Amino acid sequence: MDATQLLDTASEAARAVGPRLREAFRSRPPVATKRDFHDPVTEHDRAAEETIRAVITARWPGSAIVGEEGGVTGSGELRWYVDPIDGTANFAAGLPFFCVSIAAAVAGELVAGVVYDPVREDEFTASTLGAWCNGTPIRSKGATQDREAMLLSSYPTPMDLALDGERALHRYGRFLESFSAVRRPGSAALKLAHVAAGWADVAYGTRSHPWDVAAGALLVRQAGGVYVGDPLEEGDYLAHVGGFDLRGSALAEVTPWEGS
């Protein structure tokens, strides 16, 4: 399967929902919840995923689609990972940090991905050939140590606090002390895209799903950064720009992975 063709489909599908999301943005749509009140969903999440699924199915009938809202459909070695709105809480409230994330994997290997920011019209794309933002090649480079670095992280989440209590707060305190700046922007995929572009230096989160991070992980790796872990399995994620000293970072003590 040609990675460029898969990337074209991912881009087409992501852009297909852009007008709807821009029109609905800052309309304060009704919000329902899934796991708990920290996990919102709107009618636009569901409608956008339906549109994305329709585009993918029309271009690649018979492939598997793993979506945040619709679960798994289809089967085969070609699998699509779809988050129609990553950062739903931001979208619903009117905060402009959310995106559409779509990735394609063949036989368990990521080969194409798009992270599309419909507010800024920034389209981050990656394939086996490289990584781009709006068609311009990007390089994941920036700070080499914590004291110079911008960390994007939603840690600790309410779940982290429930499980780890004071230890989670202590870890967050270490982040605040060690990094030049820590921000909680609220979209894993877009955080990873910003690391890929070198607009931030490190991204870290817990209990992510493949639809959250698959496209962003490919972006980071293809831009020359480092993504630690398997983005196609549920779990924690960590990414940083190329040349960053993870072994010497405060993050080294809160992750189970080898530093790079």
N, C-alpha and C positions, 0 to 999 in steps of 0.2 A: 504494500500500500504506500502510495506516494505521500510523504509528509507534507509537502506543499499543498496538495489537494485537501488533505485533512485540515490544515491550517486555514485554508480559504473557507472551508465549511464552518469551522469554529468562528471565524471572523464574521461571516454572513449571519450566523445564528445570533451572535452577540449583538451585532448592530441592528438586527431586526427588532429587538425589544427596546432599543434606545429611545425612540420617540415616545413610547408609552411611559417609560420611567421618567423621562424629563417632564412630561405633561403632569404626571401624578406627584412629582416631587414638590414638597412643601404644600400639599393639599391636606395634610394631616389625615391620611386614610384611616379607616377603622382598623384596629389591631386585635388579632386573636393571639393565643399563646399555644405553644406545643409542650415542651417538657415542663416549664414553669414560666412565671411572669418575666424572667430574664431572657426568654427564648421566643421573641415575637415573630409573627407571620402576618402578611397582608394578602389581600386578593391579588395584588400585583406580583407577588412572588409566584403564586400558583399560575397566573395567566402567562407570565413571562416564561416560566419553564415549559408550559404547553407549546408556546410558540417556538422555543428553542428545540424541543423534541420534534416538532413537525418539520423544521428545516433539516435537522440531522437525518431523520428517517427518510425524507425525500431524496437526500443526496447519497445516503449510505444505508439502504434498507437491510434489515436483518442484524445490524450491529446492536450491541448492548449499550444501554444508557443508564447511568447511575446518577440519579438526581436527588437533591436535598428534599424536595417536596414530593416527588412521585416515586421514589424508591428505584428499584432495579427492574428494567424491562429488557427483553431480548437476551441474546446470548451470542457467543462467538469470540474470536480473538481480538476484535476491535471493540474497545470499550470507551465510552464517553463519560466524563465526570463533569456534572453540571451544577453550578450554584447560580440560580437566576438573579438573586440579589444577595451578595455577601456584604453584610453590614445593614441588615434590615432595620435594626433599631435606629441607626442614623438616618436611613431613608425615610422611615415613618415620622421621625421628629423634625426633619428638615435640615439635618447636618450633612454637608456635601462630601462625605467620605464613604462611598459604597461603590460596588462594581458588579459586573457580570463576569463569572469565571467559568471557562469551558476548556477542558483538556481532553486529548485523545491518546490512548495507549494501545499499542499493538503487542499482543503476547506478553503483557505485563511490563512493557517498556514505554515510557512517555515519549511521544514523538512530535506533539503539537499542542500549543496552548495559547489561549487569549485571556487577558484580563482587561476588561473594557470599562472605563470610567465615563459614564454617559453625561455627567454634568460638565466635566472639562473637555470631553471628547478626546481623551487620551486612550489610545489603543496600544497596549503592550502585547507583543506577539513573540512566540518562540517556536522553533522547530529544530530538527537535527542540524540545520544549517546556520543557526545563530539566534540572536534576540534583538528586538527592535522596539522602539516607541514611535508610533506614527510614521513607520517606515525608515526611521533613522537608527542605525546600529547603536546599541547601548553597551556600556561596560560597568560592571559592578565593582567599583573601586571607591575608596574613601579612607576613613580612619583606620589606624592600625591598633589602637588600644582604647580601653574604656574611657579614659579621661578626655578623649577627643571625639567620642562617638555618640551618635543619636540612636537610642534604643526605642523600638516600637514594640510594645507588649501590652496585652490585656491581663497579664498576671499581676496580682492574684485575682482569679474569678471567684464568684460566690462558691463554686464547687471546690476550688483550691482552699478557700477559707474553711469550708465545712470539713474537709479531709485533713488539712495540715494546721489549721488554727494559727497559733502564735509563730510557728515556724515559717508559714507563708508570709506573714507580715515582716518577719526578720529578713527573709530573702528579698522582699520588695524594698526594704530599707537599704539593703546592700546595693541594689540596683541604683537607687536614688543617690547614694553616696559615691558610687564608682563611676557612673556614666556622666558625660557632659550634660545630657538631657534625656529624660524618659517621657514618652508620650503614649497615650492609650487611644488611638484613633478609631479602632473598632471594626476593622475588616482585615482578616488574615490575608486574603488574596491580594488586596491593594497594598498592604504593608510589604509583602514579598515583592511585588512589582516595583515598589519604591527602592527597596534594597537592590534589586536587579539594575535599576537605573542609576544607582549611586546617590539617590536623594535622601537616603537614610542608611545607617551602617549595619544595624542588627535588627532582626525580628525574632521574637520568641513567643510561643503560646503553648497551652496544654489542651489535651483531649480534642485535637482537630480531626476532621473527617477528610477523606480524599477530595471531595468536591470543594473543600475550603482551600486546599493547598497544592493540588496537583499542577495546575497551570502556573502558579507562582513559583513552585519549586523548579520547574523546567526553565522558566525565565531566569531565575537566579543562576542556575548551573550553566546555561548557555551564554549568559552575560559574563561569565568568569568568576562568579561568586561561589559560595559554598552553601549547600543545603544539607543538613545532617539528618539522617534517618530515611525512612521509606515513605514517600508522600502518598503511596497507594494503600497504606495501612493506617488505621485509626491510631492516634497517639500524639505525643508532644512534637512540636516542630521548632527548629532553630535554623536560621539562615544568617549569613553575614557576607559582607563585601570581601573580595579577594584581598589577601594580605592581612586580614584582621587577626590579632593574637587571641584566639579563643582560650588557649591554655592559661594565659595570664589574666583572663577576664573573670569578673564576678559570676558570670554565667557558668563557668566551669564547675562550680560547686553545686549547681542546681540541676545539672543535666547528667544523664547516665552515659553520655557518649564520649568518645575520645576527642580531645581537642584537635584542631587542625593547624 
